């Protein structure tokens, strides 16, 4: 039996060239505080955090899976050193970045440093994407994908889905395949300003998944893997007979990783259960990630009875909805997932 994974998404820096309309970072009152704390963490402290993570994985009995992000992680002064450190520890790293500054030399260096995947974002066709991020961002992303591909770096394209861009997702999937991306996936929009008008209704979202399932089946075999990242995929596939849940005896085996298989480290060392909503559970290097993972503060997210709707669902071990989307829409992570149609 293979070991489970214990992943971290490490936001090395708040520095970024883009100002995305749906970004939790630049619309957060805590962003300035986080940026100030970032400047206090030197290279040796970063290495100590990385070592603690690797050792914590061993103690938990899980395999490490690291995603370095930001902001733009390439803008962190110790980014390349952190990559070297993880490589020495035998840990493969994914990078979640943006297209700016991706050159042939950068791409070749990423390969030598052991980066196995580079994730870029596209949130629609050109005019929509640029409206949501910044002018020329779409073209820069297409060019960066080409440069990374040509130099042996696997590219993943990620989208954030809302009413603003849902109609374009089928066409975007076609574009992503034509670009030669290895992976395409999407996650749901989390509110940053309290305006719920861009949140699809449950029935709208189910219809959207139905449409995308047809697109994914049609594009199968053309070199791009369509990762079903959203936890509500399991509900949709269950309803159409493509997924048969097993009795897991209450053990969480899929869906939301909060409190189960994932932690987020912010640039100032704060640790969150999930980056997409306010969920502080500790701080490194003052605390070990092992201790944080087993702490009462994180344990609250594991308590089935706290989830108002998901805890009563037979698909609970495979889904749990999205606490971040619930929090963004209601201010409470325990609330029912606002796009769940069941």
N, C-alpha and C positions, 0 to 999 in steps of 0.2 A: 504494500500500500504506500502510495507516494505521500510525502510530507505536505502539510498545508503551507501556504505562504503567509508571511506577516509583512505587510507593505508599509512604507512611509512615503508620503509626498512632502518633500522638503523644499519650502520656499526660501531659497538662499537669499533673495534680495527683493526689495520693493521697486527697484529701478526698472523702468519700462518705457519704451518709445511710444506705446499706444495708450489711448485713453478710452477704453471700450465702454459703451453705454451700459452693458450688463455686468461690468466687473465689480466684484465685492470689495476689491482692494482700494480703488480710488474713490469709492463712494462710502467708505467706512470712516467713522470718526477716530478709529484706532490706528489708521494708516500712518499718521505722522509719528505717533508713539512707537509703532513697530519699526519704522525707519530709523529712529533715533537709537533704539536698542540694537539694531543690526550693526551699527558702527562700533559697538563695544565688543563684538565677537571676533577674535583673531583666528589665524589659521590653526594654531594648536588646539584651540577650543573646538573648532569645527571637526578636527581629526578625532578628538576625544568623544564628541557626540556620535560620529560615524562608528567608532570602535564599540561604544556602548550599545549602539543599535545591533551590530553584528553579534555581540555577545548575548544580548537580550533574545535575539532570534534562536540562538543555541539553547538558552535556558527554557524558552517556550517550546522548543522542538519544532520550529518552523523554518522555512526557507526564506531568506531575505529577498525583497523586491523593492528597488529604490527608484523613485522618480524625482529628479532634480528640476525645480521650476522657480518661478518668481511671481511677479515681474519677469524680466528676461534674465535667466540664470547666467548667460554668457557675460553679462555686465558685472557680475560679482568678481571682485579682485582676486579671490582664491578659487574660482570655479575649476580651473584646470588642475589645481593641486588636490582638490576634493575628489575629482575624477581619478587621479593617480592613486589616491589613498584607497578608494574602493577597489580599484583594480588589484592593488597589492593584497587586499583581503579576499580576492576572488569573487567579488560581487559585481554582477552586471548592472548597468545603470541605463535607465530611460531618461531622456531629456524632454521636458515640456516647455517649449520656447516660442519665440516668434520669428518671422522670416528675416528681420533686419540684421545685417552683418554676416549672413551665411555666404561664405565664399568657398571656392575649391579648397583653399588651404585649411579653412576652418573645418570643412567636412572631412578632409583627410585626417586631420588631427583628432576629430571625434572618433574615427575608426581606430586609430592607434591607442586611444585612451580607453577603449573597450565599450563605447556607447553602442547599444544594440538597437535602439529605436529613438527617433526624434519626432515628437508630436507637434504639428502645426494646426492652426484653427482656420476654418472657413465657415462663415455663418450665413451663407447664401451665395447667390450669383454676384457678379462684380459690384453693381450699384448698391445692393442691399448690404453686402459685406463691408464695403467702404463706408457706408453710412453709419454702421454700427461700430466700426473700429477707427479707421482714418483713411483719407484718400491715398490711393496707390497700394493699399495693404493687400488687396486681392492679387494684383500682378506680382507683388513682391513674394507672396506666398507660393504662387505657381512657379516662379523662378527658383525659389529656395527649394521647393520639392524636386525640381529637375536637378539642381546642383547636388543635393544630398543623394538622390538616386544614382547619379553618375559616378559618385565616389564611394558607393557601397554602404550607405546609411539607409536603413529601412525607415520609411516615412509613414506615420499615422496621421490621418486627418480627423479632427474632432470638431463637432458643431454643437452650438447651444441653441436649442429649439424653443420657439415661442410662436405666438400668432404673427409676429413680424416676418417670419421666414419659413413657416411650415410648408407653404405652397411650393417653395423652390427646392425643397429637400430632394424630391425624386430627380430633378434635373441636376442638382449638385452631386448626387451619387454617381450619375453618369460622368460628370466632369472629373470626379475623383478617380474613377477607374481609368479614364483616358490619361490622367496625369501619372499613372503608375504607382499610386500610393498602395502600400501593402495592407493598410488597415483603414477602415472608415467606421466611425461610431458617432453617436450623439447623446447628449444629456439634456435634461430639461432646464429651462430658465428659472433662476431664483430672483425674486424681486429685490431691487436695491433702493427703491424710492416709494414703496407702498402702493404704486399704481397697478391694480390687478387686471387692467384691460388687456394686457398682452398674455395673460394666462389662458390657455385653451380650456374649454369645459371638458369634463370626463368623456362625453360622447365624441367631441371633436378629437380628443387625443386618441381614443380607440380607433376612430376612422383613419387617423394619421398613421398609426402603427399598421393597420391593415394595408394601407396604400404602400408603405415602405416595405412590408414583407413581400408584396408582389414585386417590387423593384429589386429587392435583394435576390429573390429567386431567379429573376430574369437575368441578372448580371453575374450570377454564380459562374465560377470557372474562368473568369477573366483576369485573375491575378490579385484581386483585392478581397481581403477577408472582412466580412461585415460583422463586427462585434456587437452583440446585443447588450449594450451597457445598461440601459434603463431597466430597472427592476420590474416594471410593469410588462415587459416583454413576456415574462413567464406566465402572467395571467392571460395575456392574449393567446399565446401558443397553447395554453391549457384549454382554452375555450374552443379552439379550432382543431383540437385533437393531436397537435404536434408535440405536446409535452405531457408526460404522465408522472406526476409526483409520487415519490415513495415515502413510506413511513420512516421518518428520520428520528423518531422518538424525541422530538423537540429540539434536536440539534440543528443549528443554522448552517446550511450548506451552500447557500447562494444568496444573491441579492445584496442588500445594503451591508457594507463591511464595518459600519460604525460599532465600536466596542467588541468586534469579533476578529477582524483581520487587518486593521488599518489604523494608522495614526498620522496626523499632519504636524509638521514642525514649521513654525513661522520663522521669519528672518531674525527675530530677537530672541529665539529660543523657546518661546511659548509653544505649548503642545495643545492641539485641538483634537477633539474626536472627529470633527469634519471641518474642512476649511470653509465650506459654503454657508455655515451659520455659526453664531457665537456659541462656542462649545469648549471653553478652556478646561483642561483636565490636569495640567502640570506644567513644568518648565525644565528644560535641559540647559546646561549640564548639571544643575543643582540636584535634579532627580534622575534616576535611571529610567529608561523607557520601560524596562521590565516592571519596575515598581508602579509606574504610571498605568501600564496595561492592566495590572491586577488591582488597581485602586478603586475605592468606593465611588470616586468622582466619575470614573469611566463606567463602573458597573451599573449606574443608573440607566444607561442606554441599552443594557442587556435585559432589563426587567420587562418581560412580556406584558404584564398586567398594566403597565403604564401607557402602552400604545392603544389608543381608544378604539380603533377599528382593526388595525392589522393583527392585533393579538388574538382576535377571534376567528381569523381566516385560516382555512386548511393549507393555504399556500405560504403561510407565515415563514417557514424555514427556507423558502426559496425566494422571498421578496422583501418584506418589511416596508414596502413603499419607499419614500424618500423623506427622511426627517428634515433635510435642508429645505425642500420645496414646501413641506408643511410649515416649517418655521417662517419662511419668507412670506407665506400667504396669511398666516394666522398669528405669528409671534410665539407659537408653541410647537416644539418638535414632536410632542406626543399626539398632536391632533391628526385627524384623518388626512391621508394624502389627497390633496385637492383635485388631482387628475385621475384618481382611481374610480372606475365606473361600476365596480362591483357593489 
